[in-house]
């Protein structure tokens, strides 16, 4: 499992620690790789005993590049099955059983996320930590639309020649599905069986805010790299 966190400041730190700690509860245990050099990433990796890869290539605007992330993670991976996941996604114990049940190879497993306000650090010392979270999700959670894909479980070799997409901008996730299908991989929508909890957040980490994420110059470049809509698929 690999991700590229934002700087560990304020509420973002709470969100990202919740996510990473949830992955570390999965059994059998998964290798977790943190990428990038934003503030606090190296420290969290050291504290939790995780592999940290700081040398991610960036765009001319300073944004990490998707192709560099995937290449570095694959080179360091201990297992043939990979998972890119955004650093604000909490996984529950329904995740690995679904992944292990897929016997099609090669394959890509994706799914929509559930959006939820999570304001506090979760108590992972409590073996029953998932119960109150699921109760909150039933009461206040909202299933995101088909654009809300925040994890990609795939067989090594499915993705190659990834364009220089800027992470955190639009389009590159739908390109991954396009590439997987074109490579002959089975694309599996696991929305109904994997509970991926997205912790709601603002866009203060980006100086241009949400507008820059969706309409800024790097968003325009991402769309161009994806064929301006021709090379994009949803599950």
C-alpha positions as CSV (number, residue, x, y, z in Angstrom):
1,X,0.0,0.0,0.0
2,X,1.4,3.4,-0.9
3,X,0.3,7.0,-0.5
4,X,1.7,10.5,-0.7
5,X,0.5,12.5,2.4
6,X,0.1,16.2,2.6
7,X,2.0,18.1,5.4
8,X,1.1,16.8,8.8
9,X,-0.4,20.0,10.2
10,X,-3.6,20.6,12.2
11,X,-6.7,18.7,11.1
12,X,-4.8,17.2,8.1
13,X,-2.5,15.5,10.6
14,X,-5.4,14.0,12.5
15,X,-7.0,12.8,9.2
16,X,-3.8,11.2,7.8
17,X,-2.9,9.5,11.0
18,X,-6.3,8.0,11.3
19,X,-6.0,6.7,7.7
20,X,-2.5,5.2,8.1
21,X,-3.2,3.7,11.4
22,X,-6.3,2.0,10.0
23,X,-4.2,0.4,7.3
24,X,-1.8,-0.9,9.9
25,X,-4.7,-2.8,11.6
26,X,-5.3,-4.9,8.5
27,X,-4.6,-8.6,8.8
28,X,-2.6,-10.2,7.2
29,X,-0.3,-7.2,7.6
30,X,0.4,-5.1,4.5
31,X,3.6,-3.2,3.6
32,X,2.9,0.5,3.8
33,X,5.0,3.0,1.9
34,X,4.9,6.8,2.5
35,X,6.1,8.9,-0.4
36,X,7.1,12.5,-0.7
37,X,8.9,15.0,1.5
38,X,6.1,17.2,2.9
39,X,6.5,18.2,6.5
40,X,6.1,15.4,9.0
41,X,6.1,12.5,6.5
42,X,9.6,11.2,7.4
43,X,8.8,11.6,11.1
44,X,5.6,9.6,10.9
45,X,7.2,6.9,8.8
46,X,10.0,6.6,11.4
47,X,7.6,6.5,14.3
48,X,5.5,3.8,12.7
49,X,8.4,1.8,11.1
50,X,7.2,2.4,7.6
51,X,9.2,2.7,4.4
52,X,9.7,6.3,3.3
53,X,10.6,7.3,-0.2
54,X,11.2,11.0,-0.5
55,X,12.5,11.4,-4.0
56,X,9.3,11.8,-5.9
57,X,9.5,13.8,-9.1
58,X,7.5,17.0,-9.3
59,X,5.9,19.2,-11.9
60,X,7.2,22.7,-12.6
61,X,4.5,23.9,-10.1
62,X,6.0,21.6,-7.4
63,X,3.2,19.0,-7.4
64,X,4.2,15.3,-7.1
65,X,3.8,13.3,-10.3
66,X,1.7,10.1,-10.5
67,X,4.1,8.2,-12.7
68,X,7.0,8.8,-10.4
69,X,5.0,7.6,-7.3
70,X,3.9,4.4,-9.0
71,X,7.4,3.6,-10.3
72,X,9.1,4.2,-6.9
73,X,6.4,2.2,-5.0
74,X,6.7,-0.8,-7.4
75,X,10.5,-0.8,-7.2
76,X,10.3,-1.0,-3.4
77,X,7.2,-3.3,-3.1
78,X,7.6,-6.7,-1.3
79,X,4.5,-8.1,-2.9
80,X,3.1,-8.5,-6.4
81,X,-0.3,-6.9,-5.4
82,X,-0.2,-3.1,-5.1
83,X,-2.6,-0.6,-3.7
84,X,-2.4,3.2,-4.2
85,X,-4.6,4.9,-1.7
86,X,-5.2,8.5,-0.8
87,X,-3.9,9.5,2.6
88,X,-7.4,10.5,4.0
89,X,-9.1,7.1,3.5
90,X,-9.8,4.8,6.5
91,X,-10.1,1.1,5.6
92,X,-12.1,-1.4,7.6
93,X,-11.8,-5.1,8.0
94,X,-13.9,-5.8,4.9
95,X,-11.1,-4.6,2.7
96,X,-8.6,-7.5,2.6
97,X,-11.2,-10.3,2.4
98,X,-12.6,-8.7,-0.8
99,X,-9.1,-8.3,-2.3
100,X,-8.2,-11.9,-1.4
101,X,-11.4,-13.2,-3.0
102,X,-10.5,-11.9,-6.4
103,X,-9.0,-14.7,-8.4
104,X,-8.8,-12.9,-11.8
105,X,-5.4,-11.8,-12.9
106,X,-4.5,-9.2,-13.9
107,X,-7.1,-7.1,-12.2
108,X,-7.9,-3.6,-10.9
109,X,-10.2,-3.2,-7.9
110,X,-11.7,0.2,-7.3
111,X,-14.8,1.6,-5.6
112,X,-16.6,4.7,-4.5
113,X,-15.9,6.2,-1.1
114,X,-18.1,7.2,1.8
115,X,-17.7,10.8,2.9
116,X,-17.8,11.5,6.6
117,X,-16.8,14.3,9.0
118,X,-14.2,12.9,11.4
119,X,-12.8,15.5,13.8
120,X,-10.9,13.4,16.3
121,X,-8.1,10.9,16.5
122,X,-9.5,7.4,16.5
123,X,-8.7,5.1,19.4
124,X,-6.9,2.2,17.7
125,X,-5.9,0.8,21.1
126,X,-9.6,-0.2,21.4
127,X,-10.1,-3.4,19.5
128,X,-13.7,-2.3,18.8
129,X,-12.6,1.0,17.2
130,X,-14.6,0.3,14.0
131,X,-18.0,0.1,15.8
132,X,-18.5,3.8,16.6
133,X,-17.1,4.8,13.3
134,X,-19.6,2.6,11.4
135,X,-22.4,4.0,13.6
136,X,-21.4,7.5,12.6
137,X,-21.3,6.4,8.9
138,X,-24.8,5.0,9.1
139,X,-26.1,8.2,10.6
140,X,-24.1,10.8,8.7
141,X,-22.1,9.3,5.9
142,X,-22.8,10.0,2.2
143,X,-21.8,7.8,-0.7
144,X,-19.7,9.9,-3.1
145,X,-20.5,9.8,-6.8
146,X,-18.6,7.7,-9.3
147,X,-15.8,10.3,-9.3
148,X,-15.0,9.4,-5.7
149,X,-12.4,6.7,-6.3
150,X,-9.6,6.9,-3.7
151,X,-8.0,3.4,-3.8
152,X,-6.7,1.3,-6.6
153,X,-5.7,-2.3,-6.0
154,X,-3.9,-3.8,-8.9
155,X,-1.5,-6.5,-10.1
156,X,2.0,-5.3,-10.9
157,X,2.3,-4.8,-14.6
158,X,-1.2,-3.4,-15.2
159,X,0.1,0.2,-15.3
160,X,3.0,1.2,-17.6
161,X,3.9,4.4,-19.4
162,X,1.8,6.5,-17.0
163,X,1.8,10.1,-18.2
164,X,3.2,12.8,-16.1
165,X,-0.1,13.5,-14.3
166,X,0.0,15.9,-11.3
167,X,-1.4,14.1,-8.2
168,X,-4.3,15.8,-6.4
169,X,-5.6,17.2,-9.7
170,X,-8.4,15.9,-11.8
171,X,-8.6,13.0,-14.4
172,X,-5.6,10.7,-13.6
173,X,-7.8,8.3,-11.6
174,X,-10.2,7.7,-14.5
175,X,-7.2,7.3,-16.8
176,X,-6.0,4.4,-14.6
177,X,-9.2,2.6,-15.2
178,X,-9.0,3.2,-18.9
179,X,-5.4,1.9,-19.0
180,X,-6.3,-1.2,-16.9
181,X,-9.1,-2.1,-19.3
182,X,-7.0,-1.6,-22.4
183,X,-4.3,-3.8,-20.9
184,X,-6.8,-6.6,-20.5
185,X,-7.1,-6.5,-16.8
186,X,-10.5,-7.3,-15.1
187,X,-11.8,-4.0,-13.7
188,X,-13.9,-4.7,-10.5
189,X,-16.2,-2.2,-8.8
190,X,-16.1,-3.1,-5.1
191,X,-18.3,-0.2,-3.9
192,X,-20.9,-2.5,-2.4
193,X,-18.4,-4.6,-0.5
194,X,-15.5,-2.4,0.6
195,X,-16.2,0.4,3.0
196,X,-13.7,3.2,2.2
197,X,-14.3,6.1,4.6
198,X,-13.1,9.5,3.3
199,X,-12.6,12.0,6.1
200,X,-13.9,15.3,4.8
201,X,-11.4,18.2,4.6
202,X,-10.9,21.6,3.1
203,X,-8.5,22.6,0.4
204,X,-6.3,24.9,2.4
205,X,-3.3,22.8,1.5
206,X,-3.5,24.2,-2.0
207,X,-2.9,27.9,-2.4
208,X,-5.5,28.0,-5.2
209,X,-8.1,26.1,-3.3
210,X,-10.6,23.7,-4.8
211,X,-10.8,25.9,-8.0
212,X,-7.1,25.2,-8.7
213,X,-7.6,21.5,-8.1
214,X,-10.3,21.2,-10.7
215,X,-9.7,24.1,-13.1
216,X,-6.1,25.2,-12.6
217,X,-3.2,24.8,-15.1
218,X,-2.3,21.4,-13.9
219,X,-5.9,20.2,-14.1
220,X,-5.9,21.4,-17.7
221,X,-2.6,19.5,-18.4
222,X,-4.0,16.3,-16.8
223,X,-7.1,16.4,-19.0
224,X,-4.8,16.9,-22.1
225,X,-2.6,14.0,-21.1
226,X,-5.8,11.8,-20.8
227,X,-6.8,12.7,-24.3
228,X,-9.3,15.4,-23.3
229,X,-11.9,12.8,-22.3
230,X,-11.1,10.1,-24.8
231,X,-8.9,8.0,-22.4
232,X,-11.1,8.1,-19.2
233,X,-13.3,5.5,-17.7
234,X,-15.3,5.0,-14.5
235,X,-16.3,1.6,-13.2
